[in-house]
């Protein structure tokens, strides 16, 4: 596995990352990490790799667009001196175009999204062991749906920047699309965005697959 003892992983994002975590930065005991995929990642690392002390930090804030995250990135990510940074942003960039069409100042269009995301990448590139880009998503299997079609543009931007800057890419959109070929999205999220524990588990599994996580790992006491 790529993580080492005493590594710190900072997860930055919106409500999908936040999931009721402590604010402005959540970590440690109880529900400070929230109840989403970040908590499950932390649980899995502690359960399967108890010999490693890995510090997991949740820097997600509900409602954030990439513009909002960029504005607080220095305070809530880089100032924490992470070893690894995970960025999952873009859902609200798209969503505001559909639920607030008369408020263009709240919307982040593709060109700005790409610029914002690249600025965040460059802020930590070369200063951390690695950067994860987790794609935004919309749990709508019909690719002709207007919001799904728009979301696919942002997913492509995310994938392109991951390739350009050598980031580890996790395609949540593809992961959810595959799952929803078997079970309806209502099984995971009524609004097709905010996952329940099943959806959070799927996200954590997809993330850990990029980390060389070994489900057969057996720790030995030192």
Buried (B, 14 or more C-beta within 10 A) or exposed (E): BEBEEEBBBBBBBBBBBBBBBBBEBBBEEEEBBBBBBBBBBBBBBEEBBEEBEBBBBBBBBBEBBBBBBBEBBEEBBBEBEBBBBBBBBBBBBBBBBEEEEEEEEBBBBBEBBBBBBBEBBEBBBEEBBBBBBBBBBBBBBEEEEEBBEBBBBBBBBBBBBBEEBEBBBBBBBBBBBEBBEEEEBEBBBEEBBBBEEEBBBBBBBBBBEBBEBEEEEEEEEE
